[in-house]
Amino acid sequence: MSHPETNLLDSLPTELSQQLKALIDRALLEFIRPNSASQFAQEAPELTKFREAIALNDSTDDRELLRIFREFVPTTNYELYRPFITKFFATPCKEADVKNMFAPGLPYFLAMSSMTSGKSVKTFPKYLPPSHLLQHPLYLASPPSVGTTLSPSSLKYPQILTIDCEDGQSKQVTVCSLSIGFLRMAMNWHVEHDNERLDLWVPGQTDPYAISLVKSYRAFFILNALFALTDRGMTTIRFFFANVFVIFLQYIEDEWSLLIDCIEKGIIPDVEDLGHLRAPLEGLFKPDPVRAAELREIGPPGIQGWAVRVWPDLTRFIGITGGPAAASVPKACQITHALGPSVFTQSPGYGSSEGGIAITYHKGNPNTDYKVVLVDVVTEFLDVHSNEPSEHVLSVHELVAGGHYEPILTTRNGLWRYRMGDVVTVKGFAPDDGLPVISYLHRREGGIVMAFGTTCTESQLTTAIVSAANRWIGQIIDFTIVGDDRDTPITYGYLVEIRGEIGLLLAGKDARMAIQQTFEDLMAANDEFRTAFWQGRARKPTIRLLEKGTFTEYRRQKCDKTSISVSQVKVPVVPSDQNYREWFLERVTIEL
């Protein structure tokens, strides 16, 4: 049986299921056979039973190795890998101490996890894949397009690790975001030669290479806007998290007069922290009074379809407007308003710093549907609603359409049955190869566990406030949620930034109805919350509005503190850092 709108299969025919099993086995062997000789696989305490079984059996037999893997490798989390990853940060770092740590050889770079909480950044060694895979969509930091692409990339990094090699030479390994590591890998851009590329353009993009090295948050956005506005032939916009595009538009609106004057006169604006980067940027930027006049006539962002008036050839926007970037969901209406109905929107795919899991499934909803692939990882699953033991891991051919699962990753880069912590739903199975098509739902432990013992998920909390805000208080810029314990019992405390002046938005509206609607939506979405309320163990959520610019400043501080790219900064739906919780509360201007 098929879904007519997507042609997905509800279940796998026997023949296709057998083909899929063979496909999974080949991919798994490609990863675990070489990686079983790594330092991690040979020393990690959790893999002791795996090693013992290997020693007692014929591990050269493929079927036997797969059986041993599935029977004796448990699910893992980051803490198991941390002591091994720490060795890369030792001073001095000897090649013998880190070679073949997780996969054969030395890593090309160390990928930093996205910053969604106050917890320490996780890092994951990334090894150079077979050359033919560098053109796969999972590895392309900037996919090819007709015309130029606006895809701001910051090549800044917090740290360079030096590995002393046995031949007397040294190898530098950059600690950076995953997308930047992939870009450097694809372009063969070694960090020691960064200053030799200052007068070059990033191939196929609107921005010169020098902008990617700008450290100032504000200058990075203004300069990217300057060069993008000048390029009338741009066809694609790509922001990994779509909410960053909204920030980009806000900078254009705020600095519109400055940007147009600079385009007319061919000057680089006097923005901070440019230093030695100013001269190469000035050499690449030329006066264009005709373009400046055209932009003046169009005006700053605000009208529907503004982007296609500025860039008439614009056809595609790539960015996450939901899923892991839950705080991006309120941005969808702002983005579609600015782009207009003619621009096709899609997600870049589904994955994390741990590994690339799935690519956009264009035969479904390109913003939410992803087809699992076997390029960077082999994904297994845990049924989040099952009463089976937590180690009952399912292969893809054992999944059920409509089921909710946590992805478990075994990766090319040396992770073994690593728990993602996400929850996805299976939409169905692709008819060509049987691989599942999934959609992200929420983090498995992403809500606030209240004193009354219930947890509303990220998606439930997000859907409730977005729906209420659109009707009663206006367009949300961003939001986060804290436990509001100012009264008993504790409840969900929304901290929201809205577009425009608060007084004007609230005038003539019964804004307090937003609280009632949010409450009713949570009651309808979560049985435990509803039961707790009727038993007197829960109360209505609260909504407090934050001063304008709060979340822009939050991202700037995160970028400056950790030296990560703005594309890596996600606003947490539920912040775990107590300092940032207090920081947000200090910026409350009014309570509904």
C-alpha positions as CSV (number, residue, x, y, z in Angstrom):
1,M,0.0,0.0,0.0
2,S,1.3,3.5,-0.9
3,H,0.7,7.0,0.1
4,P,-0.5,8.7,-3.1
5,E,1.0,12.1,-2.2
6,T,4.5,10.8,-1.7
7,N,4.5,7.2,-3.1
8,L,6.0,6.0,0.2
9,L,5.5,2.3,1.2
10,D,3.7,1.6,4.4
11,S,5.6,-1.6,4.8
12,L,8.5,-3.4,3.1
13,P,7.8,-6.3,0.7
14,T,9.8,-9.4,1.5
15,E,12.2,-9.0,-1.5
16,L,12.9,-5.3,-0.8
17,S,13.4,-6.1,2.9
18,Q,16.0,-8.7,2.0
19,Q,17.8,-6.3,-0.3
20,L,17.8,-3.6,2.4
21,K,19.3,-6.0,4.9
22,A,22.1,-6.8,2.5
23,L,22.7,-3.1,1.9
24,I,22.8,-2.4,5.6
25,D,25.2,-5.3,6.2
26,R,27.7,-4.0,3.5
27,A,27.7,-0.5,4.9
28,L,28.1,-1.7,8.5
29,L,31.1,-3.9,7.5
30,E,32.7,-1.0,5.7
31,F,32.7,0.9,9.0
32,I,33.3,-1.6,11.8
33,R,35.9,-3.8,10.1
34,P,38.6,-1.1,9.8
35,N,37.4,0.7,13.0
36,S,37.6,-2.4,15.1
37,A,41.4,-2.1,15.1
38,S,41.2,1.5,16.5
39,Q,42.6,2.4,19.9
40,F,39.0,3.1,21.1
41,A,37.7,-0.3,20.0
42,Q,40.7,-2.0,21.5
43,E,40.6,-0.2,24.9
44,A,37.0,1.0,25.7
45,P,35.6,-0.9,28.7
46,E,32.2,-1.0,27.2
47,L,33.5,-3.0,24.2
48,T,35.2,-5.7,26.3
49,K,32.6,-8.4,25.5
50,F,32.9,-7.4,21.8
51,R,36.6,-8.0,21.9
52,E,36.3,-11.2,23.8
53,A,33.8,-12.6,21.2
54,I,36.1,-11.5,18.4
55,A,39.0,-13.4,20.0
56,L,37.0,-16.6,20.4
57,N,35.4,-16.6,16.9
58,D,36.4,-16.2,13.2
59,S,36.1,-12.5,12.8
60,T,37.3,-12.7,9.2
61,D,33.9,-14.1,8.4
62,D,31.5,-11.2,7.6
63,R,28.4,-12.8,9.0
64,E,30.2,-13.7,12.2
65,L,31.5,-10.2,12.6
66,L,28.0,-8.7,12.1
67,R,26.5,-11.2,14.6
68,I,29.1,-10.3,17.2
69,F,28.6,-6.6,16.6
70,R,24.8,-6.8,17.0
71,E,25.0,-9.1,20.1
72,F,27.8,-7.6,22.1
73,V,28.1,-3.8,21.2
74,P,25.9,-1.8,23.6
75,T,24.5,1.7,23.0
76,T,27.0,4.4,23.9
77,N,27.0,8.1,24.8
78,Y,29.6,10.9,24.7
79,E,31.1,10.2,28.1
80,L,32.5,6.9,26.9
81,Y,34.5,8.8,24.1
82,R,35.5,11.8,26.1
83,P,38.8,10.3,27.7
84,F,40.0,9.3,24.2
85,I,39.1,12.6,22.6
86,T,40.9,14.5,25.4
87,K,44.2,12.9,24.2
88,F,44.1,15.2,21.1
89,F,44.2,18.2,23.4
90,A,47.3,17.1,25.3
91,T,50.5,19.2,25.1
92,P,52.6,17.8,23.5
93,C,50.4,15.6,21.4
94,K,52.4,12.7,20.0
95,E,51.3,10.9,16.8
96,A,51.6,7.5,18.5
97,D,49.2,8.6,21.2
98,V,46.3,9.6,18.8
99,K,46.9,7.7,15.6
100,N,44.1,5.3,14.7
101,M,42.2,6.6,17.7
102,F,38.7,6.0,16.3
103,A,39.4,5.3,12.6
104,P,42.5,4.6,10.6
105,G,45.1,7.5,10.5
106,L,44.8,11.0,11.9
107,P,41.6,13.2,11.8
108,Y,41.4,16.0,9.3
109,F,39.6,18.2,11.8
110,L,37.6,18.0,15.1
111,A,33.9,19.0,14.7
112,M,32.3,21.0,17.5
113,S,28.7,20.3,18.6
114,S,26.0,23.0,18.2
115,M,25.6,25.2,21.2
116,T,22.1,24.6,22.5
117,S,22.9,24.6,26.2
118,G,25.4,25.7,28.8
119,K,27.1,22.3,28.8
120,S,30.7,22.0,27.5
121,V,31.1,21.8,23.8
122,K,31.5,18.2,22.5
123,T,34.1,17.5,19.8
124,F,34.2,14.7,17.3
125,P,37.3,13.7,15.2
126,K,36.5,13.7,11.5
127,Y,38.6,11.7,9.1
128,L,39.1,12.2,5.4
129,P,36.5,10.0,3.6
130,P,37.1,8.4,0.2
131,S,37.5,11.1,-2.4
132,H,34.3,10.3,-4.3
133,L,32.2,11.0,-1.2
134,L,33.3,14.6,-1.0
135,Q,30.8,15.4,-3.7
136,H,27.9,13.8,-1.8
137,P,25.3,16.3,-0.5
138,L,26.1,15.3,3.1
139,Y,29.7,16.6,2.7
140,L,29.0,19.6,0.6
141,A,29.1,22.7,2.8
142,S,28.0,24.8,-0.2
143,P,26.0,22.7,-2.7
144,P,26.4,23.7,-6.4
145,S,23.8,25.9,-8.0
146,V,23.2,27.9,-11.1
147,G,24.3,31.4,-10.4
148,T,25.8,32.6,-7.1
149,T,24.8,31.6,-3.5
150,L,24.4,33.6,-0.4
151,S,25.8,31.3,2.2
152,P,27.7,33.2,4.9
153,S,30.5,31.0,6.3
154,S,32.8,31.9,9.2
155,L,36.1,30.1,9.0
156,K,37.1,31.3,12.5
157,Y,38.0,28.6,15.0
158,P,38.7,28.4,18.7
159,Q,41.8,26.2,18.6
160,I,44.4,24.6,16.4
161,L,45.8,21.3,17.7
162,T,49.4,20.4,16.8
163,I,50.3,16.7,16.5
164,D,54.0,15.9,16.6
165,C,54.5,13.2,13.9
166,E,57.0,10.3,14.0
167,D,58.8,11.6,10.9
168,G,59.8,14.9,12.7
169,Q,57.1,16.9,11.0
170,S,53.9,18.2,12.6
171,K,50.2,18.2,11.6
172,Q,47.8,20.9,12.4
173,V,44.2,19.9,13.2
174,T,41.5,22.6,13.4
175,V,38.7,22.5,16.0
176,C,35.7,24.1,14.2
177,S,32.1,23.6,13.2
178,L,31.2,20.7,11.0
179,S,30.2,22.8,8.0
180,I,33.4,24.7,8.1
181,G,35.5,21.5,8.5
182,F,33.7,20.1,5.4
183,L,34.3,23.3,3.5
184,R,38.0,23.3,4.3
185,M,38.2,19.6,3.5
186,A,36.5,20.0,0.1
187,M,38.5,23.0,-0.9
188,N,41.8,21.7,0.7
189,W,42.0,25.0,2.6
190,H,44.6,24.4,5.4
191,V,44.4,26.9,8.1
192,E,48.1,27.9,7.9
193,H,47.5,29.4,4.4
194,D,44.4,31.4,5.3
195,N,46.1,34.8,4.8
196,E,47.3,33.8,1.3
197,R,43.6,33.6,0.1
198,L,42.4,37.1,1.2
199,D,42.0,38.4,-2.3
200,L,40.0,35.4,-3.6
201,W,36.2,34.9,-3.8
202,V,34.6,31.8,-2.2
203,P,33.8,29.8,-5.4
204,G,30.2,30.2,-6.4
205,Q,29.3,32.5,-3.5
206,T,28.5,36.2,-3.1
207,D,31.2,36.8,-0.4
208,P,34.9,37.1,-0.7
209,Y,37.1,34.8,1.3
210,A,38.2,37.6,3.6
211,I,34.8,38.0,5.1
212,S,34.9,34.4,6.4
213,L,37.8,35.5,8.7
214,V,36.0,38.5,10.2
215,K,35.7,38.1,13.9
216,S,33.1,40.7,14.8
217,Y,29.6,39.4,14.8
218,R,28.1,42.7,13.5
219,A,30.8,43.3,10.9
220,F,30.3,39.7,9.6
221,F,26.6,40.3,8.9
222,I,27.0,43.8,7.5
223,L,29.8,42.8,5.1
224,N,27.9,39.7,3.9
225,A,24.8,41.9,3.3
226,L,26.9,44.5,1.4
227,F,28.3,42.0,-1.1
228,A,25.1,40.1,-1.4
229,L,23.0,43.2,-2.2
230,T,25.5,44.1,-4.9
231,D,25.2,40.7,-6.6
232,R,21.9,41.0,-8.6
233,G,22.4,37.5,-10.1
234,M,22.2,35.5,-6.9
235,T,20.0,32.4,-7.3
236,T,20.2,30.6,-3.9
237,I,20.2,31.5,-0.2
238,R,21.5,29.0,2.3
239,F,21.5,29.5,6.1
240,F,21.9,26.2,8.0
241,F,19.5,27.5,10.7
242,A,16.8,29.6,9.0
243,N,16.6,31.9,12.0
244,V,20.0,33.3,11.1
245,F,18.5,34.6,7.9
246,V,16.0,36.6,9.9
247,I,18.8,38.2,11.8
248,F,20.5,38.9,8.5
249,L,17.4,40.7,7.2
250,Q,17.2,42.7,10.4
251,Y,20.8,43.9,9.9
252,I,19.9,44.9,6.3
253,E,16.9,46.8,7.6
254,D,18.8,48.6,10.4
255,E,21.8,49.5,8.2
256,W,19.9,50.1,4.9
257,S,21.1,53.7,4.3
258,L,24.7,52.8,5.1
259,L,24.7,49.8,2.8
260,I,23.2,51.6,-0.2
261,D,25.6,54.6,0.2
262,C,28.6,52.1,0.3
263,I,27.4,50.3,-2.8
264,E,27.0,53.6,-4.7
265,K,30.5,54.9,-3.7
266,G,32.3,51.5,-3.6
267,I,33.5,51.8,-0.1
268,I,33.8,49.3,2.8
269,P,31.9,50.7,5.8
270,D,33.8,51.6,8.9
271,V,32.9,48.5,10.9
272,E,35.0,47.2,13.8
273,D,37.7,44.5,13.9
274,L,38.6,44.4,10.2
275,G,42.4,45.1,10.6
276,H,44.4,43.5,7.8
277,L,41.2,42.3,6.1
278,R,40.1,45.8,5.1
279,A,42.6,46.2,2.2
280,P,41.7,43.0,0.3
281,L,38.0,43.7,0.8
282,E,38.4,47.3,-0.6
283,G,40.3,45.8,-3.6
284,L,37.3,43.5,-4.4
285,F,34.5,46.0,-3.9
286,K,33.7,48.5,-6.8
287,P,31.3,51.4,-7.0
288,D,27.9,50.5,-8.6
289,P,25.6,53.6,-8.6
290,V,23.1,51.9,-10.9
291,R,22.6,49.0,-8.5
292,A,22.4,51.5,-5.6
293,A,19.6,53.4,-7.4
294,E,17.7,50.2,-8.1
295,L,17.9,49.1,-4.4
296,R,16.8,52.6,-3.2
297,E,13.7,52.3,-5.3
298,I,12.9,48.8,-3.9
299,G,13.5,49.8,-0.3
300,P,14.5,47.8,2.8
301,P,13.0,44.5,3.9
302,G,9.3,44.6,4.8
303,I,7.2,44.0,1.7
304,Q,6.1,40.5,0.7
305,G,8.5,39.1,-1.9
306,W,11.2,41.6,-1.1
307,A,14.0,39.1,-1.8
308,V,12.9,38.3,-5.4
309,R,12.7,42.1,-6.1
310,V,16.3,42.5,-4.9
311,W,17.5,39.3,-6.6
312,P,15.2,38.6,-9.6
313,D,16.9,35.2,-10.3
314,L,16.4,33.9,-6.7
315,T,14.7,30.4,-6.9
316,R,15.8,28.5,-3.8
317,F,16.2,28.9,0.0
318,I,17.9,26.2,2.0
319,G,17.6,26.2,5.8
320,I,16.2,24.4,8.8
321,T,12.9,26.1,9.9
322,G,11.9,23.4,12.5
323,G,13.1,20.2,13.9
324,P,16.3,20.5,16.0
325,A,16.2,24.3,15.5
326,A,12.9,24.4,17.3
327,A,13.2,28.1,18.0
328,S,13.3,28.6,14.3
329,V,9.7,27.5,13.8
330,P,8.3,31.0,14.5
331,K,10.6,32.3,11.7
332,A,8.8,30.4,8.9
333,C,6.2,33.1,8.3
334,Q,8.9,35.9,8.3
335,I,11.0,33.9,5.8
336,T,8.2,33.1,3.4
337,H,7.0,36.7,3.6
338,A,10.4,38.0,2.6
339,L,11.0,35.4,0.0
340,G,7.6,35.4,-1.7
341,P,5.7,32.4,-3.0
342,S,8.0,31.8,-6.0
343,V,11.0,30.7,-4.0
344,F,11.3,27.0,-3.3
345,T,12.3,26.2,0.3
346,Q,13.9,23.1,1.7
347,S,15.9,21.8,4.6
348,P,19.6,21.0,4.1
349,G,19.1,17.5,5.6
350,Y,19.1,15.8,9.0
351,G,22.1,15.1,11.1
352,S,24.5,16.5,13.7
353,S,28.2,16.9,14.5
354,E,28.1,13.1,15.3
355,G,27.2,12.2,11.7
356,G,25.0,12.9,8.7
357,I,21.9,10.7,8.9
358,A,19.5,11.7,6.1
359,I,19.1,13.9,3.1
360,T,16.1,15.9,2.0
361,Y,13.3,13.8,0.5
362,H,12.0,15.9,-2.3
363,K,9.1,13.6,-3.1
364,G,7.7,14.5,0.3
365,N,7.8,17.7,2.2
366,P,11.3,19.1,1.5
367,N,11.3,21.1,4.7
368,T,10.5,18.2,7.1
369,D,11.0,14.8,5.3
370,Y,14.4,13.1,5.2
371,K,15.5,9.9,3.6
372,V,18.0,7.9,5.6
373,V,21.3,7.3,3.7
374,L,24.3,5.0,4.4
375,V,27.1,7.3,3.6
376,D,28.5,8.7,6.8
377,V,26.6,6.5,9.3
378,V,24.6,3.3,9.6
379,T,21.5,4.2,11.6
380,E,19.8,1.8,13.9
381,F,16.8,2.7,16.2
382,L,15.3,2.4,19.6
383,D,11.5,2.3,19.9
384,V,10.8,5.1,22.4
385,H,7.4,3.6,23.3
386,S,8.5,0.0,23.7
387,N,8.6,-1.9,26.9
388,E,11.6,-3.8,25.6
389,P,15.0,-3.3,27.4
390,S,16.9,-0.2,26.2
391,E,19.4,-2.3,24.4
392,H,16.8,-3.8,22.1
393,V,18.2,-2.1,18.9
394,L,16.2,-2.2,15.7
395,S,17.5,-2.3,12.2
396,V,15.8,-0.2,9.5
397,H,13.9,-3.2,8.1
398,E,12.3,-3.7,11.5
399,L,10.7,-0.2,11.7
400,V,7.0,0.4,11.4
401,A,5.5,3.4,9.6
402,G,4.2,5.9,12.1
403,G,6.5,4.6,14.9
404,H,8.6,6.9,17.1
405,Y,12.3,6.1,17.4
406,E,15.6,7.3,18.7
407,P,18.4,7.1,16.1
408,I,21.5,5.1,17.1
409,L,24.6,5.8,15.0
410,T,27.6,3.7,14.0
411,T,29.8,6.0,12.0
412,R,32.6,6.1,9.5
413,N,34.5,8.2,12.0
414,G,34.4,5.7,14.8
415,L,31.3,6.0,16.9
416,W,29.7,2.7,18.0
417,R,25.9,2.6,18.5
418,Y,25.9,6.2,19.7
419,R,22.6,7.5,21.1
420,M,21.5,10.7,19.4
421,G,18.9,11.7,21.9
422,D,16.4,12.8,19.2
423,V,13.0,11.3,18.5
424,V,11.9,10.9,14.9
425,T,8.9,9.4,13.3
426,V,8.9,7.1,10.3
427,K,6.8,8.4,7.4
428,G,7.2,5.3,5.3
429,F,9.8,3.6,3.1
430,A,11.2,4.8,-0.2
431,P,10.0,2.5,-3.0
432,D,13.3,2.3,-4.8
433,D,15.5,0.9,-2.1
434,G,13.3,0.6,1.0
435,L,15.3,3.1,3.1
436,P,13.0,4.8,5.7
437,V,11.8,8.4,5.3
438,I,11.7,10.2,8.6
439,S,10.7,13.5,10.2
440,Y,12.3,15.0,13.4
441,L,9.9,15.4,16.3
442,H,11.8,16.5,19.4
443,R,14.6,15.8,21.8
444,R,14.0,12.7,23.9
445,E,14.8,14.5,27.1
446,G,14.2,18.0,25.7
447,G,11.4,19.3,28.0
448,I,11.3,20.6,31.5
449,V,10.4,17.9,34.1
450,M,8.1,19.8,36.4
451,A,7.6,19.1,40.1
452,F,4.3,17.5,39.1
453,G,6.2,14.8,37.2
454,T,5.2,15.6,33.6
455,T,7.3,16.6,30.7
456,C,5.9,18.5,27.7
457,T,8.1,18.0,24.7
458,E,10.0,20.7,22.8
459,S,7.6,20.4,19.9
460,Q,4.5,20.6,22.1
461,L,5.9,23.7,24.0
462,T,6.9,25.3,20.7
463,T,3.6,24.7,18.8
464,A,1.6,26.1,21.7
465,I,3.4,29.5,22.0
466,V,3.7,30.0,18.2
467,S,0.0,29.5,17.6
468,A,-0.9,31.7,20.5
469,A,1.5,34.5,19.6
470,N,0.4,34.7,16.0
471,R,-3.1,35.4,17.1
472,W,-2.7,37.5,20.3
473,I,0.7,39.2,20.6
474,G,2.3,39.3,17.2
475,Q,5.3,37.8,15.3
476,I,7.8,36.0,17.5
477,I,11.5,36.7,16.9
478,D,12.6,34.0,19.3
479,F,11.7,32.4,22.7
480,T,13.1,30.2,25.4
481,I,11.4,28.5,28.4
482,V,12.3,28.4,32.1
483,G,10.7,26.8,35.1
484,D,8.6,29.6,36.6
485,D,8.7,28.9,40.4
486,R,7.6,32.4,41.6
487,D,4.3,30.7,42.6
488,T,3.2,27.2,43.4
489,P,3.1,24.8,41.7
490,I,6.0,25.5,39.3
491,T,5.0,26.0,35.6
492,Y,6.4,26.7,32.2
493,G,7.6,30.2,31.9
494,Y,7.9,31.5,28.3
495,L,10.4,34.3,27.7
496,V,9.5,35.8,24.3
497,E,10.9,38.5,22.0
498,I,8.4,39.9,19.5
499,R,8.9,41.9,16.4
500,G,8.3,45.7,16.5
501,E,7.6,47.9,19.5
502,I,5.9,46.1,22.4
503,G,3.5,48.9,23.1
504,L,2.2,49.2,19.6
505,L,1.8,45.4,19.2
506,L,-0.2,45.1,22.4
507,A,-2.4,48.1,21.8
508,G,-6.0,47.0,21.0
509,K,-5.2,43.3,21.6
510,D,-6.3,41.2,24.5
511,A,-2.7,39.9,24.9
512,R,-3.5,37.9,28.0
513,M,-5.5,35.6,25.8
514,A,-2.1,34.2,24.6
515,I,-1.7,32.6,28.0
516,Q,-5.1,30.9,27.8
517,Q,-4.5,29.6,24.3
518,T,-1.1,28.3,25.2
519,F,-2.5,26.6,28.2
520,E,-5.3,25.0,26.2
521,D,-2.9,23.8,23.5
522,L,-0.7,22.1,26.2
523,M,-3.7,20.5,27.8
524,A,-4.8,19.1,24.5
525,A,-1.3,17.9,23.5
526,N,-0.1,16.3,26.7
527,D,-2.2,13.8,28.8
528,E,0.1,14.0,31.8
529,F,0.0,17.8,31.9
530,R,-3.8,17.7,31.7
531,T,-4.1,15.1,34.5
532,A,-1.7,17.1,36.7
533,F,-3.7,20.3,36.2
534,W,-7.0,18.7,37.2
535,Q,-5.3,17.2,40.3
536,G,-4.0,20.7,41.3
537,R,-0.4,19.8,40.6
538,A,0.0,22.2,37.7
539,R,-1.1,25.7,36.7
540,K,-1.3,27.8,33.6
541,P,2.0,28.8,31.9
542,T,3.3,32.3,32.1
543,I,4.5,34.6,29.3
544,R,7.0,37.4,29.7
545,L,8.2,39.6,26.9
546,L,11.9,40.4,26.5
547,E,13.6,43.6,25.3
548,K,14.3,44.0,21.6
549,G,17.6,42.5,20.5
550,T,17.9,40.0,23.3
551,F,18.4,36.9,21.2
552,T,20.8,38.7,18.8
553,E,22.9,39.6,21.8
554,Y,22.7,36.0,23.1
555,R,24.1,34.6,19.8
556,R,26.8,37.3,19.7
557,Q,27.9,36.3,23.2
558,K,27.9,32.6,22.4
559,C,30.0,33.3,19.2
560,D,32.5,35.5,21.1
561,K,32.8,33.1,24.0
562,T,33.3,29.9,22.1
563,S,34.7,31.2,18.8
564,I,32.2,29.1,16.9
565,S,30.4,30.1,13.7
566,V,27.0,31.8,14.1
567,S,25.6,29.0,12.0
568,Q,26.3,26.7,15.0
569,V,24.4,28.7,17.6
570,K,20.9,27.5,18.4
571,V,18.7,29.1,20.9
572,P,17.7,26.4,23.4
573,V,14.0,25.8,23.9
574,V,14.9,25.0,27.5
575,P,18.3,26.5,28.7
576,S,20.3,24.4,31.1
577,D,22.8,27.1,31.9
578,Q,21.7,28.9,35.1
579,N,23.7,32.0,34.3
580,Y,21.9,32.4,30.9
581,R,18.6,31.7,32.6
582,E,19.2,34.7,34.9
583,W,20.6,36.7,32.0
584,F,17.3,36.2,30.1
585,L,15.2,37.1,33.1
586,E,17.1,40.4,33.6
587,R,15.8,41.4,30.1
588,V,12.1,41.0,30.8
589,T,10.2,44.2,30.0
590,I,6.6,43.2,30.6
591,E,4.5,40.2,31.8
592,L,1.2,39.3,30.2
